[in-house]
Amino acid sequence: MQWEFKILVFDDLDEAEKELNQWGRKGWQVAAAGFSSDLFQHGYLVTLQRPLDPDRYPLPR
């Protein structure tokens, strides 16, 4: 199975929730999430995934 991934960075959890809900309606699911805090960048990091062939490999609900 092949997957497509996107990495998003958010400063605010409310902003993240709104945008992630929109991605979810397009068939994406969260693969990993965490918080980054270093000298150059800080924020909430979210990796989204979806199968390249969603008809053959539907995402679990």
N, CA, C and O atoms as a GROMACS GRO file, in nm:
protein
  244
    1MET      N    1   0.085  -0.117   0.000
    1MET     CA    2   0.000   0.000   0.000
    1MET      C    3   0.090   0.123   0.000
    1MET      O    4   0.190   0.129   0.071
    2GLN      N    5   0.052   0.221  -0.080
    2GLN     CA    6   0.126   0.347  -0.084
    2GLN      C    7   0.044   0.457  -0.017
    2GLN      O    8  -0.078   0.462  -0.030
    3TRP      N    9   0.116   0.544   0.054
    3TRP     CA   10   0.051   0.651   0.128
    3TRP      C   11   0.103   0.786   0.081
    3TRP      O   12   0.215   0.799   0.034
    4GLU      N   13   0.019   0.885   0.096
    4GLU     CA   14   0.055   1.025   0.075
    4GLU      C   15   0.057   1.090   0.213
    4GLU      O   16  -0.031   1.064   0.295
    5PHE      N   17   0.157   1.173   0.238
    5PHE     CA   18   0.171   1.238   0.368
    5PHE      C   19   0.179   1.389   0.353
    5PHE      O   20   0.228   1.439   0.252
    6LYS      N   21   0.131   1.460   0.454
    6LYS     CA   22   0.145   1.606   0.463
    6LYS      C   23   0.187   1.637   0.606
    6LYS      O   24   0.141   1.574   0.701
    7ILE      N   25   0.275   1.734   0.620
    7ILE     CA   26   0.316   1.780   0.753
    7ILE      C   27   0.270   1.924   0.770
    7ILE      O   28   0.302   2.010   0.688
    8LEU      N   29   0.195   1.948   0.875
    8LEU     CA   30   0.142   2.081   0.903
    8LEU      C   31   0.196   2.130   1.037
    8LEU      O   32   0.222   2.050   1.128
    9VAL      N   33   0.215   2.261   1.049
    9VAL     CA   34   0.262   2.323   1.174
    9VAL      C   35   0.162   2.431   1.213
    9VAL      O   36   0.123   2.514   1.131
   10PHE      N   37   0.120   2.429   1.339
   10PHE     CA   38   0.024   2.526   1.390
   10PHE      C   39   0.080   2.595   1.514
   10PHE      O   40   0.150   2.534   1.593
   11ASP      N   41   0.047   2.722   1.528
   11ASP     CA   42   0.084   2.797   1.649
   11ASP      C   43  -0.023   2.784   1.757
   11ASP      O   44   0.006   2.799   1.876
   12ASP      N   45  -0.146   2.757   1.715
   12ASP     CA   46  -0.260   2.763   1.805
   12ASP      C   47  -0.343   2.635   1.792
   12ASP      O   48  -0.368   2.588   1.681
   13LEU      N   49  -0.386   2.578   1.904
   13LEU     CA   50  -0.465   2.455   1.900
   13LEU      C   51  -0.602   2.475   1.838
   13LEU      O   52  -0.651   2.386   1.769
   14ASP      N   53  -0.665   2.590   1.860
   14ASP     CA   54  -0.796   2.616   1.799
   14ASP      C   55  -0.785   2.621   1.648
   14ASP      O   56  -0.869   2.566   1.577
   15GLU      N   57  -0.681   2.686   1.598
   15GLU     CA   58  -0.655   2.691   1.454
   15GLU      C   59  -0.632   2.550   1.400
   15GLU      O   60  -0.683   2.514   1.294
   16ALA      N   61  -0.555   2.472   1.473
   16ALA     CA   62  -0.525   2.334   1.431
   16ALA      C   63  -0.652   2.251   1.422
   16ALA      O   64  -0.672   2.179   1.324
   17GLU      N   65  -0.739   2.262   1.521
   17GLU     CA   66  -0.862   2.183   1.521
   17GLU      C   67  -0.949   2.216   1.401
   17GLU      O   68  -1.002   2.126   1.336
   18LYS      N   69  -0.965   2.344   1.370
   18LYS     CA   70  -1.047   2.384   1.255
   18LYS      C   71  -0.991   2.330   1.125
   18LYS      O   72  -1.064   2.275   1.043
   19GLU      N   73  -0.861   2.346   1.106
   19GLU     CA   74  -0.801   2.302   0.980
   19GLU      C   75  -0.798   2.149   0.970
   19GLU      O   76  -0.823   2.095   0.862
   20LEU      N   77  -0.770   2.080   1.080
   20LEU     CA   78  -0.767   1.934   1.076
   20LEU      C   79  -0.904   1.875   1.047
   20LEU      O   80  -0.915   1.772   0.982
   21ASN      N   81  -1.010   1.940   1.095
   21ASN     CA   82  -1.146   1.895   1.062
   21ASN      C   83  -1.170   1.905   0.912
   21ASN      O   84  -1.234   1.817   0.854
   22GLN      N   85  -1.120   2.011   0.849
   22GLN     CA   86  -1.135   2.025   0.704
   22GLN      C   87  -1.059   1.915   0.630
   22GLN      O   88  -1.111   1.858   0.534
   23TRP      N   89  -0.936   1.885   0.673
   23TRP     CA   90  -0.858   1.778   0.611
   23TRP      C   91  -0.927   1.644   0.630
   23TRP      O   92  -0.926   1.560   0.540
   24GLY      N   93  -0.986   1.622   0.746
   24GLY     CA   94  -1.056   1.496   0.774
   24GLY      C   95  -1.172   1.473   0.680
   24GLY      O   96  -1.196   1.360   0.638
   25ARG      N   97  -1.243   1.578   0.645
   25ARG     CA   98  -1.354   1.565   0.550
   25ARG      C   99  -1.305   1.531   0.410
   25ARG      O  100  -1.383   1.483   0.327
   26LYS      N  101  -1.178   1.554   0.382
   26LYS     CA  102  -1.119   1.522   0.251
   26LYS      C  103  -1.054   1.384   0.250
   26LYS      O  104  -0.991   1.346   0.151
   27GLY      N  105  -1.070   1.307   0.358
   27GLY     CA  106  -1.018   1.171   0.362
   27GLY      C  107  -0.883   1.153   0.427
   27GLY      O  108  -0.823   1.046   0.418
   28TRP      N  109  -0.833   1.257   0.493
   28TRP     CA  110  -0.702   1.249   0.560
   28TRP      C  111  -0.723   1.210   0.705
   28TRP      O  112  -0.825   1.242   0.765
   29GLN      N  113  -0.624   1.140   0.762
   29GLN     CA  114  -0.627   1.109   0.905
   29GLN      C  115  -0.492   1.145   0.966
   29GLN      O  116  -0.391   1.150   0.897
   30VAL      N  117  -0.493   1.170   1.096
   30VAL     CA  118  -0.370   1.206   1.167
   30VAL      C  119  -0.286   1.081   1.186
   30VAL      O  120  -0.332   0.981   1.242
   31ALA      N  121  -0.161   1.086   1.140
   31ALA     CA  122  -0.068   0.975   1.157
   31ALA      C  123   0.017   0.996   1.282
   31ALA      O  124   0.051   0.899   1.351
   32ALA      N  125   0.052   1.120   1.311
   32ALA     CA  126   0.134   1.151   1.428
   32ALA      C  127   0.116   1.299   1.462
   32ALA      O  128   0.085   1.380   1.375
   33ALA      N  129   0.136   1.332   1.588
   33ALA     CA  130   0.125   1.472   1.632
   33ALA      C  131   0.218   1.493   1.750
   33ALA      O  132   0.248   1.401   1.826
   34GLY      N  133   0.264   1.617   1.764
   34GLY     CA  134   0.352   1.649   1.875
   34GLY      C  135   0.376   1.798   1.883
   34GLY      O  136   0.327   1.874   1.801
   35PHE      N  137   0.453   1.837   1.982
   35PHE     CA  138   0.486   1.978   2.002
   35PHE      C  139   0.636   1.995   1.986
   35PHE      O  140   0.715   1.918   2.041
   36SER      N  141   0.674   2.097   1.911
   36SER     CA  142   0.816   2.127   1.888
   36SER      C  143   0.848   2.260   1.954
   36SER      O  144   0.775   2.358   1.938
   37SER      N  145   0.957   2.263   2.026
   37SER     CA  146   1.002   2.387   2.088
   37SER      C  147   1.154   2.390   2.083
   37SER      O  148   1.222   2.324   2.162
   38ASP      N  149   1.207   2.467   1.990
   38ASP     CA  150   1.352   2.483   1.982
   38ASP      C  151   1.384   2.628   1.949
   38ASP      O  152   1.294   2.712   1.948
   39LEU      N  153   1.508   2.659   1.923
   39LEU     CA  154   1.549   2.798   1.900
   39LEU      C  155   1.494   2.856   1.771
   39LEU      O  156   1.477   2.977   1.760
   40PHE      N  157   1.465   2.771   1.672
   40PHE     CA  158   1.428   2.821   1.540
   40PHE      C  159   1.280   2.812   1.510
   40PHE      O  160   1.227   2.893   1.433
   41GLN      N  161   1.212   2.716   1.569
   41GLN     CA  162   1.071   2.697   1.537
   41GLN      C  163   1.001   2.634   1.656
   41GLN      O  164   1.057   2.548   1.724
   42HIS      N  165   0.879   2.676   1.681
   42HIS     CA  166   0.798   2.609   1.783
   42HIS      C  167   0.656   2.604   1.734
   42HIS      O  168   0.612   2.690   1.658
   43GLY      N  169   0.584   2.504   1.777
   43GLY     CA  170   0.446   2.488   1.738
   43GLY      C  171   0.403   2.343   1.745
   43GLY      O  172   0.480   2.254   1.783
   44TYR      N  173   0.279   2.321   1.707
   44TYR     CA  174   0.222   2.187   1.705
   44TYR      C  175   0.244   2.127   1.567
   44TYR      O  176   0.200   2.184   1.466
   45LEU      N  177   0.311   2.013   1.562
   45LEU     CA  178   0.341   1.946   1.437
   45LEU      C  179   0.243   1.831   1.419
   45LEU      O  180   0.224   1.750   1.510
   46VAL      N  181   0.181   1.824   1.301
   46VAL     CA  182   0.085   1.718   1.273
   46VAL      C  183   0.119   1.657   1.138
   46VAL      O  184   0.136   1.728   1.039
   47THR      N  185   0.128   1.524   1.134
   47THR     CA  186   0.149   1.454   1.008
   47THR      C  187   0.016   1.388   0.971
   47THR      O  188  -0.042   1.313   1.050
   48LEU      N  189  -0.030   1.416   0.849
   48LEU     CA  190  -0.153   1.357   0.798
   48LEU      C  191  -0.118   1.250   0.696
   48LEU      O  192  -0.014   1.256   0.630
   49GLN      N  193  -0.206   1.151   0.684
   49GLN     CA  194  -0.184   1.046   0.585
   49GLN      C  195  -0.316   1.009   0.519
   49GLN      O  196  -0.424   1.025   0.576
   50ARG      N  197  -0.304   0.959   0.395
   50ARG     CA  198  -0.416   0.897   0.327
   50ARG      C  199  -0.359   0.803   0.221
   50ARG      O  200  -0.252   0.828   0.168
   51PRO      N  201  -0.431   0.695   0.191
   51PRO     CA  202  -0.382   0.602   0.090
   51PRO      C  203  -0.394   0.665  -0.049
   51PRO      O  204  -0.486   0.743  -0.075
   52LEU      N  205  -0.301   0.631  -0.137
   52LEU     CA  206  -0.307   0.682  -0.274
   52LEU      C  207  -0.422   0.621  -0.351
   52LEU      O  208  -0.471   0.682  -0.447
   53ASP      N  209  -0.468   0.503  -0.311
   53ASP     CA  210  -0.583   0.437  -0.375
   53ASP      C  211  -0.691   0.415  -0.269
   53ASP      O  212  -0.704   0.304  -0.217
   54PRO      N  213  -0.769   0.521  -0.236
   54PRO     CA  214  -0.864   0.510  -0.125
   54PRO      C  215  -0.976   0.408  -0.150
   54PRO      O  216  -1.034   0.357  -0.054
   55ASP      N  217  -1.007   0.378  -0.276
   55ASP     CA  218  -1.112   0.279  -0.302
   55ASP      C  219  -1.064   0.138  -0.267
   55ASP      O  220  -1.142   0.055  -0.220
   56ARG      N  221  -0.937   0.113  -0.290
   56ARG     CA  222  -0.880  -0.019  -0.261
   56ARG      C  223  -0.842  -0.033  -0.114
   56ARG      O  224  -0.853  -0.141  -0.057
   57TYR      N  225  -0.797   0.077  -0.053
   57TYR     CA  226  -0.753   0.075   0.086
   57TYR      C  227  -0.825   0.185   0.164
   57TYR      O  228  -0.767   0.290   0.190
   58PRO      N  229  -0.950   0.163   0.202
   58PRO     CA  230  -1.020   0.268   0.277
   58PRO      C  231  -0.959   0.287   0.415
   58PRO      O  232  -0.908   0.192   0.475
   59LEU      N  233  -0.964   0.409   0.464
   59LEU     CA  234  -0.912   0.439   0.597
   59LEU      C  235  -1.003   0.379   0.703
   59LEU      O  236  -1.125   0.378   0.686
   60PRO      N  237  -0.947   0.329   0.812
   60PRO     CA  238  -1.032   0.278   0.921
   60PRO      C  239  -1.107   0.393   0.986
   60PRO      O  240  -1.058   0.505   0.992
   61ARG      N  241  -1.224   0.366   1.033
   61ARG     CA  242  -1.307   0.467   1.100
   61ARG      C  243  -1.312   0.442   1.247
   61ARG      O  244  -1.377   0.516   1.321
   0.00000   0.00000   0.00000
